[in-house]
Structures are given as C-alpha cells and as structure tokens.
Amino acid sequence: MSAATAAESQERRRSEAVAWLRALLRESALPLPPPRASDDELRAALADGALLRAALDKLGRPSSPRDEGGPAAAERDVGRFLAAVERMGLPSFAPSDLQTGPMSAVVACLLALRDQFVSHAGEGWTCGLPQNGRMHTMGFPGRENGQVTQNSEAREDGKQMETTLQKASRSPAMSEPSSVISRPELSSTSRHAGRNFHEVFQLRQGGYSDLPSSKISDMMKSTSLDNAPTQSLLSVVNGILDEIIERKNGEIPYHLAFLLRKIVLEVERRISTQAEHIRNQNNLMKAREEKYKSRIRVLEALASGKIHVSSNATNGKAHVAAEPVHQMKMEKDKFEEKKQLLEEDLTKLTKDKESVTRMTKDKEDMARFLNDKEDIIRLMKEKEEMARLMKEKEDTVSLKKGKDGDRNQSADEHIAKPIMYKDELISLMKEKENYKVTIMKLKLELEAMKSSCEKSHSLLETKNEDVLNLLKDKENSGNIISQLRQELATARRSHETYIQDLKTTALQENRDFEQRIKEVELKLEDSTKRGRHLEELLESRIKTWERKEIMLNQFVGVQMQNIQDLRLSSVSIRHEIQNCQKRWSEELSGLGQSLKVLANASEKYHATLEENRKLFNEVQELKGNIRVFCRIRPFLCNEDHKSSTTEITGDNGELILANPAKIGKEGNKLFKFNKVLGPTTSQDEVFKDIQPLVRSVLDGYNVCIFAYGQTGSGKTYTMTGPEAATEEELGVNFRALNDLFLISRNRGDTFNYEVSVQMIEIYNEQIHDLLGSNGSEKNLGILNSSLPNGLAVPDATLHPVNSTTDVIELMRTGLGNRSVGATALNERSSRSHSVVTVHVQGVDLKTGATLRGALHLVDLAGSERVDRSAVTGDRLKEAQHINKSLSALGDVIFSLSQKTSHVPYRNSKLTQVLQSSLGAYLSSSAI
Ligand SMILES: Nc1ncnc2c1ncn2[C@@H]1O[C@H](COP(=O)(O)OP(=O)(O)OP(=O)(O)O)[C@@H](O)[C@H]1O
C-alpha cells in the first residue's frame, strides 16, 4: 500500500470514528470534534477525557459525576476508559497517544468500540441510552409512545447508529415459559414446582454455597429448573456469580458449578425454543403474507380488469375497487415491516444463542478451573502431609543431636540406624525438592488460573448484564408480540371483512363477467360465423375479381391492340373525314339549295293541303249538308217476317216498302234516301259512309250525326252497339272517336289538337248533364247564341280526353245515367235524347291559327205513335215530349233543306241544342 493510500485510509477511518462519536454524543453539551477533524483536532477534543467519559456513560457504563477538572481528572477518565476497553477485549491505546504522535491507535480503539457497540446493540447495551427519557420501547421506528422522536441531526450523522439502537430496543428476548411456550404440562403442579425453586433459591438464609448439595441435586433432578421463571434462574446465576466474585479464592462448591451449568443450559434451551417459536411465527407470517399477496394480486387483477373492461364502465366503480386494493397494499407493507422486525428479532435471538453458547463455554472453563482447584487442594493437602513428614524428620534429627552422647556410647549399636535415616533423609530431601518444584508449578498454574478466573468473573459479569438486558428485551418482546398478535387479530378481522366484501363484490363481478363473457362469446361466435362468411365471400369475390382482373387484363390487352389499330385507322379516318368534310361542305351547299326548294315545296304542300281540305269539305257540301241514310235492321227472332217486306232499288237510295195487307199504291210505298243500307250491312260499312264527316270536324267543321227511328228500330245499336259489344259490333260513336284520335295523331307534325267531351240528355224537355257529379238531376240552361268555342250548354261538364278509351269510359258512365224504360215495343226503350258532343280545338303549328269543330253524336228517343205504344200517364207524357221534339227537329231540317229564312229552332230543346250544328255556317249530316 502506498503512503498516499495509507493516509487516505487513515483519514477515512478517522472520519468514521468522528462521525460515530458525534452521533453518539450529539445531545451532549461537550465540544465535539468537527466532522472532518484532523489528528490534532481529534486529539484536542479527546485530550481532557471528557468525551471518552461521556461515551462510556452513553454506552451504559455510567461513572461517578466529574466534580473536578484538570490533568488529574483527565488522566483518571482516560484511564477508566482504557480499563473499560481492555475489559471488553478491544484494542487499546497508550495515554501518551492523546498527547503526541499519530492518532491511528485511538481511531482504531474508537472504531472497535463502535463496532462492538453495533454488534452488541441487540444484546442490551441500549438499556443505558434513554437517559433523556426517549426510550424506543415498542420497536416502531420513529415513535415514542406514538410520537415521532427522530431529529434531523440523527438523520445526518448517526442514521446507522439510530437504526441499530432502534433495532436493539425492539429486539425480542427470552420469554417466560408460561407466556411464550404454550406447553400443556405447565399445570398448577409445575407452577408449584417453579414456586418451590424460587422458595429454595430466594428464601435462603445464607449463600448458595451453604445450601446442602442434596437439596441442589434434588432441584436439578426435578422439573424445577424447567418450570422456574427465567428471572429466577438469572437471579440464581447472579447470586452464584456474586459469590464467586466475593470469594476471590474461587472456592465454590462443585455442585454449584453444575447448577450454574444446568441453569445456563436451561436458559439456552429457552432461547432456542424462543428462536424456534419466532421462526415458526416468521414462517406463519410468510405464509400469511403469501396468502395476502395472492389475494392482493387477485384483487389487483380484478381492479385492473374492472377498470379496463368498463372503460367502457364507470369511474366510480373503479374507485371503489381500487380503495380496498390500496388498503391491502398498506396492510401488506405493514406486514412486510413486521416480518422484517421478526427477522431482525430472529437474528437477535441467534446472536443471543451464540452469546449463551459462549457463556456455556465459559462455564465449562469454570468447571475445569474448579476441577483444577480441587487438584490444587489435593496437592496442598499432600504438601501439608509432606510438611508434617519434614517436621517429623527434623524432630528426628534434633532427637539425634540430643542423644549424641548416647550414640557415642553405643556407636556400634546405632551405626546402622543413622545411615538408614540418612538415606531416607536424602530421598525425602529429593522428594521435598520435587514437591517444591511441583508446588512452584502449581503456584504458577494457580496464578494463571486466578487470572483466568478473574477474566471469567469479568466476562460473567458482562454476561450477567447481557442476560439482564436480554430479560428486559424479552419482556419488551413479549409486549411487542402481544401487541403484534392484537394487531394481527385486528388486521385479520378487518381483512376477513374486506375479503368477505371483496368476495361478494368479486362474486357479483364474476357473475357479471360470466354473463358478459357469455354474451361476448355469443357475439364472438356470431362474429366468427360472419367472419367466415365474409372470408368465404371475400375469397369468392377475390376469385371473381381475379378472374375479372384476368379478363380485364386480356380486355386491356385487346383494347390496347385495338387502340393501336384505332390510332392507325384514326389517321386514315382523319384523312377520310377531311375528305368527307370537303364533300359535306360541298353537299351542304347543295342541300341548302335543296332545302330552299323543299321549303318552297312545303309551303306549296301546306297550301295544297289547305286547298285540299277546302275542296274536301266542298265535296262534302256538294254531297249535301244534310244526308239521310236508311238502315234496315234484320228481323228479330220474335218478329213476324211476313208482316212487312222491303225492296231495295240499288244505290240511288230508293226504297220500296211493301205492305202485303194493302193493295195498290198503298201496298207499295217508295222512299228516297241518300243511301239505303240493308239488313246485312255491318257496323264498319255503316261507318265508312260517315267517316269523311269526322275528318271535317278536324278541319274545323261542326258535324251532327243522329239516329232517328221508331222504338226498337236499332238507333242505339247503330250509334253505340249492343251491350257487351265485340270489336266488330262497336257503333258509330266509338268508331268516329277512334278515327278522330287516329287522324289527329297523324296530323301531329302540323296541328296540335285538344279533344274534350260533353254528354247530355233531353228528357221531357229538360237538359241533364250525364257526366256531372250530381248525375242527371240538375236542369241545365241553353245559350241563345252559341259561344265561339261552340258550347251550347256551357254548364255541362267538359271532360278532356286523350284516347278512345277515355271517351268510351265517359260514354258508359253517361249511358248508365240515361233515363230508360220498358215499352210495348221495346223492353228497354230510350226515353230521352242522348247527345254526345266531341269538341275539337286544333292549333296550326305553322301558322298558329286555331280551328274549332264539334261532333254531335245524337241517339234520339224512340218515335212512336202513342196508340201503338199503349202508354198512359208519365209514359204518355214522355212520348208526347219525344214526338213533339222530333217533330220540331223535322221542321228545322225541312226549313234548312228548303233554305227558308226562318228556321224554327226554338220549338224544342233538341233543336236549340243542335242549332250550332244545324246552322247556316255548319254542315250537318243525319241518318
Ligand atoms: N242492324 C241490326 N242487326 C241486328 N240486330 C239489330 C240491328 N238493329 C237493331 N237490332 C236489335 O233490335 C233491337 C232494338 O234495337 P235498339 O234498341 O237499337 O232500337 P232503338 O231504336 O234504339 O229503340 P228505342 O227507340 O226504344 O231505344 C235490339 O235488340 C237490337 O239488338
């Protein structure tokens, strides 16, 4: 080691010694060396011996008060300190070291004392510390009867020392057998035996040496020692040791030594039992700690799981679950601390056991010493015997001298006896010399044994103090253990309560979790199924997309090829387009010329059409504004075929009606019509003659088609058709409307037509609306002068129609509202005039001119002679009105055909309604 390193080591050791000394004497008023004191500073602090004296006091070696100062007191304190150190077997130093020279020996002594103090702190040295009343009694760090006692200085300089002191103060020691070792055999008898032991050894009159050996042997053989309180045992040990000390010659009875040994063995056994008990307690505490740790882990897992699961959950629940966990953690820390204390106590007990072992060895040394002492006594006795023999020999010599005269007288007689004595004397002298040598050896051995005995006395004294301290610590430990038990019981109860609550909570939570787990499992299963389904779907779609991708790639390849081709062809097409554009421009210029020609031709075409329409209508007028066709219906199944005959005379419209019942001209009457249609004429053939008039309506003309005839002659059949008519049986009305819509659609490029329908009936000279919502109840009025739109009965409902179906639907509604009744001639006779008016308004798309036309489809009531109808009352009145109106119609038609100035329209409602159709500026046709 280099000089520098040695100096550093010495300085470090000196600092440690100074720190310990400052911590130990921190409450002292004496001046202390600075924390990093040099050798001289340390020497100056220790030179007067006051600090050394205070250290001894602090370490539980109180001395008498220092009533004087000066070098003498300093020398005495230093000497007392050195003596105490030597008694403890620690390295010492010379008093001159405190005057001059290095302080290494002093530092070594202080550190050894510190180490000894620390190592013996658990053996009761602290019993002398609490001089200021701050006893660390219950082993709870920093608490003095529940109050905090640590100060900052202790934390700074003597933390280690303080910790050691605290450990020492809370170390358990031996316990009384009855309080710690729960042995069933400790009955009242054993307690009585313990009392006997106490009575024997405490109520003695003299010393222990005076007790009869038989009594001591009886006590050692019995269970008195086993059941005696430890305090009593220690008192006996103290008493015996006191007697040993008092009797400096060491003449202690042998049986007392054995008793001492027995007591020490008993104390050792109790310490071992106590250590075993504490070890068991420690194991029990470890097991409980493991149990609590496992519960804490479970609770922490529950708490953490609860907090996570119900993150999606409430914070309040998490707080409730975390609070017991926090308390359990605090209790766990508490148990950790208790476990640490118990481990420290176990360590302390182990040290105590070692101390007792050392005491046992000392006791054995004492026993050997006593044996040696007996040998010495025996030798002394032999010596005394030798002295007695020497005295007898001297007496023999003196007797020889006194009897010289006698010997001279009988020299020859006694010559052999002195020689024998001489030899015997020589041998005795030799033997004496040997005895002297032996005695000298024995004296030396005795001296050595005396010094050993003194050391043993000193050690026993120390051990005695240790045992006392152990006893105090034992009592403290008892209190600590009882308090720990109470705390443990309290903690166990609170834990049980907590655990019960937590079990309940955990059970409930577990149920909830199980329920949730089931739900989650169901959802998971469902999700798994969905996932599988989706995976399958995904796979199929992936395959589909892969196929599509392949197809797309192929398609793209083809398209790219096509694009290439198209690019190539586009160039040629571009050229062709350019050529075409040239041609088109040339053709367009030609087309422009052609369009001009076409426009001129179109104008000429429209003019031609207009002229054609005019010519067409002029032709119609030339054919006659009033045309009368005669249709002969076939005989009905219930009619007599011979009752009348008809003869048709060709296309000139002449009809000869033959009556077989009459003779002459009366039997053959000639009638002249525009055309006569025979009984076999179909509905379509009848319409063919009327069809040109429908076209005139679209050209802005008014056309009136009405059927006239007697009841049952077939008017309704011709105009409407039979009930449930087939397509071939449809009447003039439907065919005319069908043709009207067909022609209007064909003229869609030149005209825009709007078609609307009115349907009225004239019954008993009253007009009813057959399409109104109120039915035919209301009597409508007629305008004297027709409106521009051709509406003669403006209050009748006007329904716009777009197709023949709409008109058929309206006509079925109107026919349902028509007044009918049974007559003698017809089972279902029309008792009113039915007028269906189709209003057409066409707008010329080119000129914007408006054309209005109207088509009146009239189904007149049956005309008949009243006498033939055999009607009376209402029917008679109906017939009279019908005949009157038909007569008025005949008069108007006659006037119009004769082109008279007055036309009697106002003679009936029928002629008033049809006035616009029968008037001068309109052409009409009639059947
Ligand atoms: N051309 C015809 N072919 C076959 N049957 C016909 C023809 N004309 C009329 N009939 C039938 O004659 C009967 C009477 O016809 P319808 O009812 O049309 O007479 P009407 O003149 O309207 O009578 P009313 O004046 O009493 O209403 C009906 O059964 C009808 O089917």
PDBQT file of the ligand as one rigid body, heavy atoms in Angstrom, charges set to zero:
ROOT
HETATM    1  N1  LIG A1001    -128.739  -3.980 -87.643  1.00  0.00    +0.000 N 
HETATM    2  C1  LIG A1001    -129.098  -4.790 -86.613  1.00  0.00    +0.000 A 
HETATM    3  N2  LIG A1001    -128.716  -6.071 -86.623  1.00  0.00    +0.000 NA
HETATM    4  C2  LIG A1001    -129.099  -6.885 -85.611  1.00  0.00    +0.000 A 
HETATM    5  N3  LIG A1001    -129.926  -6.511 -84.594  1.00  0.00    +0.000 NA
HETATM    6  C3  LIG A1001    -130.338  -5.251 -84.567  1.00  0.00    +0.000 A 
HETATM    7  C4  LIG A1001    -129.956  -4.338 -85.558  1.00  0.00    +0.000 A 
HETATM    8  N4  LIG A1001    -130.569  -3.160 -85.267  1.00  0.00    +0.000 NA
HETATM    9  C5  LIG A1001    -131.251  -3.359 -84.118  1.00  0.00    +0.000 A 
HETATM   10  N5  LIG A1001    -131.124  -4.586 -83.667  1.00  0.00    +0.000 N 
HETATM   11  C6  LIG A1001    -131.711  -5.101 -82.480  1.00  0.00    +0.000 C 
HETATM   12  O1  LIG A1001    -133.017  -4.576 -82.388  1.00  0.00    +0.000 OA
HETATM   13  C7  LIG A1001    -133.398  -4.297 -81.083  1.00  0.00    +0.000 C 
HETATM   14  C8  LIG A1001    -133.813  -2.889 -80.907  1.00  0.00    +0.000 C 
HETATM   15  O2  LIG A1001    -132.765  -2.136 -81.226  1.00  0.00    +0.000 OA
HETATM   16  P1  LIG A1001    -132.489  -0.764 -80.475  1.00  0.00    +0.000 P 
HETATM   17  O3  LIG A1001    -132.682  -0.887 -79.069  1.00  0.00    +0.000 OA
HETATM   18  O4  LIG A1001    -131.234  -0.290 -81.017  1.00  0.00    +0.000 OA
HETATM   19  O5  LIG A1001    -133.732   0.108 -81.054  1.00  0.00    +0.000 OA
HETATM   20  P2  LIG A1001    -133.996   1.593 -80.691  1.00  0.00    +0.000 P 
HETATM   21  O6  LIG A1001    -134.455   2.256 -81.946  1.00  0.00    +0.000 OA
HETATM   22  O7  LIG A1001    -132.810   2.155 -80.104  1.00  0.00    +0.000 OA
HETATM   23  O8  LIG A1001    -135.186   1.570 -79.678  1.00  0.00    +0.000 OA
HETATM   24  P3  LIG A1001    -135.652   2.717 -78.670  1.00  0.00    +0.000 P 
HETATM   25  O9  LIG A1001    -136.105   3.876 -79.536  1.00  0.00    +0.000 OA
HETATM   26  O10 LIG A1001    -136.806   2.146 -77.987  1.00  0.00    +0.000 OA
HETATM   27  O11 LIG A1001    -134.470   2.971 -77.886  1.00  0.00    +0.000 OA
HETATM   28  C9  LIG A1001    -132.213  -4.627 -80.260  1.00  0.00    +0.000 C 
HETATM   29  O12 LIG A1001    -132.374  -5.871 -79.683  1.00  0.00    +0.000 OA
HETATM   30  C10 LIG A1001    -131.089  -4.673 -81.260  1.00  0.00    +0.000 C 
HETATM   31  O13 LIG A1001    -130.125  -5.607 -80.918  1.00  0.00    +0.000 OA
ENDROOT
TORSDOF 0
